[in-house]
Structure formats: structure tokens, C-alpha cells
Amino acid sequence: MLNFTEYDMNKKSYNNESDLPRQYTGKALDYYQAVDCETVGEAKDVFSRVRAKLFEVNQWHKMSEGPSAEFCIVDSAGEKQDRTVQKGDHIRINIPGPGLPSSEGYDWVQVEEIREEHVDPDYQKILLTLRPSPDPTNPLSDTAHFFKAVATSNFLVERKGLQVFLHYAGRNELINTDNKSNLDNLRNFFIGLTAKMGASFPQWKAVIDGLAKR
């Protein structure tokens, strides 16, 4: 029998903060979830299921309850890639609300890091890190996202014995008003401000809860 526990945002004793990018500017956002299992085999199965769902980025919006951004792995021509995510991939994001004018209404991130560890029978870990990036289908070099490229979105999944822990960590969230387009900057200011005021929390909570849910 699985037991799901939503952890307090300040309860960090069960995971290794050193795995995450250092928080040094702007806003940080954290959300935690945990699954308690009765056997090691069950815990390994849960971890494997979470891993599979985490890498199916194109399906994130389907496993999230309520309104959600749509995430899509694409190539440099803007064509959707029906596969699991890989390091270096670009992900096109269609958020609810006004889109970015210079990138046909989409925000973009790139997969900066995928790291997996299985150092002993009682411990497994996955870290997936996304960073705001330019639109790979557009010759503009501006960051196509409402946060600056210093920001990261991190998904840390750990299995320790009978427990599987999930952690979303937004780091160094600064509103991006440095683009060449004034329309981009105006849009980013309002969307970024609402995100920093808490509007992005339900989105990442929904993804983490969807990952943890059977």
C-alpha cells in the first residue's frame, strides 16, 4: 500500500540540496512530495514509474490536474519529437495566458542536465535541469522566456530505502526584461511578476503530484 505525503516547503532534511544549482539571486520556489512504500521492491517500482513519467515531457500536461502549460520536445525546425527527453533538447512551452510575441506565443527552455545515480541497493537518484533559452527556430538570440537565463527549473527524484522523494526546485528566478522587443519585455514583466507572486506554484505542484500519482 502506497502512502503519499505532501512535505512542508521548508522540510529539506531528506534530500541533498547540494545536488541543485546554488540560489544566489532572485526568487526560489520549492515543492516536495513523497511516497512511502511497504517493500524495497515496491519502492523500486515506484521510482521506475516516476522516472518514466518524468522523461515523457510531452505528456506532462496530461498527468497534471486542472489547467496546465503544454510542454513539447522539438527539433531546430520546430517539429515535435515523440520520444523521451534527452540532454540538449529544447522544450517548447505553451503557458495559459499571453504568449511571447517574438516566438509565436511560446516560451522555451533547454535541457541542461540529466543525471542519474544508483550508488547502492538502497539509493537511486535522478536530476533533470531546465534553463530558459532562445527559440531554436528563430534567428533571434534573446532568451525566449519570462525568466532570465540565470534561472533553472530542477526536478530531483530520490529513492532512499522504502521512500521515494520528489522535489521541484526553481532557482534564481529573475524577470526577463532584457529582450530587444519592447512587447516581449512588457509581456515578460507581467507574466514573470505573476509567476513570482505565486502563479507558477500550482503548475509545478501539478507536475510533481502527477509524477507521484499511480
Sequence and secondary structure as in RCSB ss.txt:
>XXXX:A:sequence
MLNFTEYDMNKKSYNNESDLPRQYTGKALDYYQAVDCETVGEAKDVFSRVRAKLFEVNQWHKMSEGPSAEFCIVD
SAGEKQDRTVQKGDHIRINIPGPGLPSSEGYDWVQVEEIREEHVDPDYQKILLTLRPSPDPTNPLSDTAHFFKAV
ATSNFLVERKGLQVFLHYAGRNELINTDNKSNLDNLRNFFIGLTAKMGASFPQWKAVIDGLAKR
>XXXX:A:secstr
  EEEEE TT  TTS GGGS    SSEEEEEEEEEE SSHHHHHHHHHHHHHHHH GGGHHHHSSSS  EEEEE 
TT  B  S   TT EEEEE SS   GGGTT EEEEEEEEEEEEEETTEEEEEEEEEE   TTSS  S  SSB TT
 EEEEEEEEETTEEEEEEEEEEE B   SS HHHHHHHHHHHHHIIIIITHHHHHHHHHHHH  
